[in-house]
Amino acid sequence: MAVGCIGSHVPKEIHLFDSATVVRSTEYKILGKGKGQDSAFYLLGMFPVTKAPNVELAMSQILEKYPTGKTLINIKIQREDKAYFPLGLVTVVNVTADVVGQPEETETPGTKGTK
């Protein structure tokens, strides 16, 4: 006889934001789209075993993938609860966003090395 956990997946709360910081210029380049995630485990669905999921940590995971990225735009934050009966509950925070940075400056020929 096999004994295992029964799991379910319940998406909850979706939040949308224009940007993580104030973007004062329209001259930026989208470097790419990224995803970040953080989670927490609650024993029997009530007792926290790990720290609560951190949205800022998930956002920083996205920026780590793009070293020249300055901020995030088009941010989508989704919280999901995954129940594993009878053990507990895992709460997951998923963040997807576009990473933006300054457009690359091209060097004009003939200006390098002049005083």
N, C-alpha and C positions, 0 to 999 in steps of 0.2 A: 504494500500500500504506500503510495507516494503522498508526502505531506509538503505543501508549499504555501506561498502567500498568494492571495488573490489581490490583484491590483486594478485600480481604475485611474483615469486621467480626466481632470476637470479643469478646463481653462477658465480663468476668471479675469476680472479687472484688466482692461486694456486702456492705456493712457497714450496719447499722442502729443508730442511737443515739437515746436518749430526748430529750436536750437537749445544746446546746453548752456551757451553763454550768449551775450549780446553780440551779434554780427553787425558791425557798423559799415562794412564795405560790401559792395556787390561784386568786387573783383576777387573772387576766390575760386579755387578749383576743387571739384569733388575728386578725391583720391581713390575712393572705393567704398563699398558697403561692408559693414562688419556686424558680427554678432558677439554678444557677451552673455554670461550666465552666472548666477550664484544660487545656492540652495541651502536649505536647512532641514533637519530631521527632528520630528516630534514623536517621542515614544508614546504609544497608545493615543496619538493625536493630540496630547495635552502637554507633555513634559518636554521642554526643549533640550535636545542633546547637543546641538551645535548653535552657533549664533544665528540670528535672524538673517534672511537673505538681504544683501546689500546692493542697492541699485547703482551706487557710485562705483563699487568694485566691478560690476558688470560693464559699466561704461568705460572704465579705465582699461579693461581687457580689450575693448575695441580699439582704443587709441594706441595700445602697445603694438598692435599689428601694423600700424602706419606711423613710423617715427617722425615724419615731417608733418603729420596732422596736427592741427591747432585746436579744433573743436568738432562737435557733432551737430548735424542738422537732421531733420526728418526722423526724429526719435520715436520709436514705438516700444513701450514697456508693457510686458504681459506677465501676469502672475498666474501660475498654475499650481493646483494641488494634486498630488498623486498619492492616493491612499493605498497602503499595502496591509490589508487585513490579515492577521490581527496585530501585526507589529507596530504600525504607526503611520505617520503622514510625512511626506516630503513636499515642502513648498519650494517652488522654483521661480526665480525671476529671470525672464528672458528679455534682453534689450537688443534691438536692431536699429542701426542708424547709418547715415552717410557720413564719412569722415572728410573734412575739408581742410585745406591749407592754402598757403599763398601760391599764386601761379609762379612757375619757375621763370626766373629772370634770365633772358638770353644775353650773352655778351656780344656787344657790337664789334665787328672785326676792326682791327687797327687801334683799339683803345687800350688793349692790354699792354702794360709795361710803359705807358707814356706818363710823363710828369707834367 
